[in-house]
Amino acid sequence: MMLRTHQTLLDQMKISDAEIQSRLELAALSLSHFELLKDVLPLINSQVDSIVERFYISQLAIDEIAVLIGDADTLNRLKGAQHQYILDLFSGQYDSTYVNNRLRIGMVHKRIGVEPKLYLSAICSLKLILFEVLDQSMTDAEVLRQTKEALDKLLYFDTTLVFDTYISSMISELELAKKKTEMYANSLEVKVSERTAQLEELAKKDPLTGINNQRAMRELASVLLASLTRRQAPFSLIYFDIDNFKQINDQYGHLKGDEVLKVISECIRQHIREADVPCRYGGDEFCIMLPDADAQSAQAVAERIIASFAKIHPDFSLSVGIVDTGPGQHMSLDDMIGIADKKMYEAKALEGSRIIV
Ligand SMILES: Nc1nc2c(ncn2[C@@H]2O[C@H](COP(=O)(O)OP(=O)(O)OP(=O)(O)O)[C@@H](O)[C@H]2O)c(=O)[nH]1
């Protein structure tokens, strides 16, 4: 898209020569009106300075306008522009250059905050001053009447152009505001979905050890079991807890208990494969799901975990139950946990770190 600043207002507002023609017709302005206005150009030209002075005396008497004009430099610039506008009104040339200048005036008024009511009041006082000048100097009553009518129509024509720029500029502002709001809404959406993903991730993790909690394990188990059944592959579950953990807590304190739980999850991490799923099942109970592993390979993994845990905490022991299923039919996760739990209690009865398969 072409930059706005590279387009004239005529282009921006899509006002073609045909559109100008149609607008002149709507204002009932014709060549004869143009001629009438042009005929009084010498008269107006001779008095333009005093017309401008009178116009600004009337304008500055209105507080709202005086505030908007603000300072002497601005007033002088405005006087220069008004001087030119008055001469343009009587130029007899109401073409694209004329129209573009009117649109620009509208844009400037909108930008500095001149409301339509103030613009209309200004145009009205300019018209009265010009009418007075014509009244005082023109002798032919009929020509005077027609010239005033032409001027009136032309001022209406100009006013529609100025108002169109007001409206178009307001629409642009609205569109910009809408775009900003949409961008903000999009950025919020991205933030919310990022945060939701983070929260979902957190909801699956045990906060102490950082491994999966039971909920996440159950979700993963259903996916795993479906794929293992399809592939006719074996599946094992290691289930264990820390012996006399309550006593560890009681004797050394809760923090020490926490540290032991963290050491265990670290030992698990070190000895499992990428595809295995470790989980803190609850309290001092842990679970590891091992896809594509039979009980024998699961036992080897459990032995390695026990050995590395014993290196750090030789005085504590783990009781382990292992169950496997498949490769043909697979048990449900709950059935596996039920069996592994029983095995774990059998192991506990034997005392010391024991594994029952
Ligand atoms: N430090 C700590 N302790 C926990 C946490 N979660 C559970 N516990 C404690 O773990 C202990 C588990 O005790 P029990 O279920 O009696 O198990 P146990 O003492 O290991 O007894 P056995 O299983 O028969 O060997 C309880 O005292 C719980 O308070 C935790 O996050 N941190």
The ligand as an SDF file (V2000), in Angstrom:
LIG
                    3D

 32 34  0  0  0  0  0  0  0  0999 V2000
    9.6750  -34.8550   54.0110 N   0  0  0  0  0  0  0  0  0  0  0  0
    8.5760  -35.2050   53.3880 C   0  0  0  0  0  0  0  0  0  0  0  0
    7.7760  -36.1520   53.9010 N   0  0  0  0  0  0  0  0  0  0  0  0
    6.6840  -36.5500   53.2490 C   0  0  0  0  0  0  0  0  0  0  0  0
    6.3080  -35.9360   52.0390 C   0  0  0  0  0  0  0  0  0  0  0  0
    5.1700  -36.5260   51.6050 N   0  0  0  0  0  0  0  0  0  0  0  0
    4.8340  -37.4530   52.5330 C   0  0  0  0  0  0  0  0  0  0  0  0
    5.7380  -37.4660   53.5160 N   0  0  0  0  0  0  0  0  0  0  0  0
    5.7690  -38.2900   54.6970 C   0  0  0  0  0  0  0  0  0  0  0  0
    6.0880  -39.6090   54.2940 O   0  0  0  0  0  0  0  0  0  0  0  0
    5.7110  -40.4530   55.3410 C   0  0  0  0  0  0  0  0  0  0  0  0
    5.2070  -41.7320   54.7770 C   0  0  0  0  0  0  0  0  0  0  0  0
    4.9450  -42.5320   55.8720 O   0  0  0  0  0  0  0  0  0  0  0  0
    4.3250  -43.9840   55.7870 P   0  0  0  0  0  0  0  0  0  0  0  0
    3.2760  -43.9660   54.7110 O   0  0  0  0  0  0  0  0  0  0  0  0
    3.9420  -44.3730   57.1370 O   0  0  0  0  0  0  0  0  0  0  0  0
    5.5020  -44.8400   55.2330 O   0  0  0  0  0  0  0  0  0  0  0  0
    6.8760  -45.2980   55.9140 P   0  0  0  0  0  0  0  0  0  0  0  0
    7.1880  -44.4820   57.1090 O   0  0  0  0  0  0  0  0  0  0  0  0
    7.8810  -45.2510   54.8230 O   0  0  0  0  0  0  0  0  0  0  0  0
    6.5330  -46.7480   56.3360 O   0  0  0  0  0  0  0  0  0  0  0  0
    6.6960  -47.9800   55.3910 P   0  0  0  0  0  0  0  0  0  0  0  0
    6.1020  -47.6000   54.0700 O   0  0  0  0  0  0  0  0  0  0  0  0
    5.9100  -49.0700   56.0830 O   0  0  0  0  0  0  0  0  0  0  0  0
    8.1310  -48.2450   55.2870 O   0  0  0  0  0  0  0  0  0  0  0  0
    4.6710  -39.6910   56.1730 C   0  0  0  0  0  0  0  0  0  0  0  0
    5.2280  -39.3930   57.4190 O   0  0  0  0  0  0  0  0  0  0  0  0
    4.4670  -38.4270   55.4030 C   0  0  0  0  0  0  0  0  0  0  0  0
    4.2750  -37.3000   56.2580 O   0  0  0  0  0  0  0  0  0  0  0  0
    7.1590  -34.8990   51.5330 C   0  0  0  0  0  0  0  0  0  0  0  0
    6.9320  -34.3190   50.4740 O   0  0  0  0  0  0  0  0  0  0  0  0
    8.2630  -34.6040   52.2400 N   0  0  0  0  0  0  0  0  0  0  0  0
  1  2  1  0
  2  3  2  0
  2 32  1  0
  3  4  1  0
  4  5  2  0
  4  8  1  0
  5  6  1  0
  5 30  1  0
  6  7  2  0
  7  8  1  0
  8  9  1  0
  9 10  1  0
  9 28  1  0
 10 11  1  0
 11 12  1  0
 11 26  1  0
 12 13  1  0
 13 14  1  0
 14 15  2  0
 14 16  1  0
 14 17  1  0
 17 18  1  0
 18 19  2  0
 18 20  1  0
 18 21  1  0
 21 22  1  0
 22 23  2  0
 22 24  1  0
 22 25  1  0
 26 27  1  0
 26 28  1  0
 28 29  1  0
 30 31  2  0
 30 32  1  0
M  END
$$$$
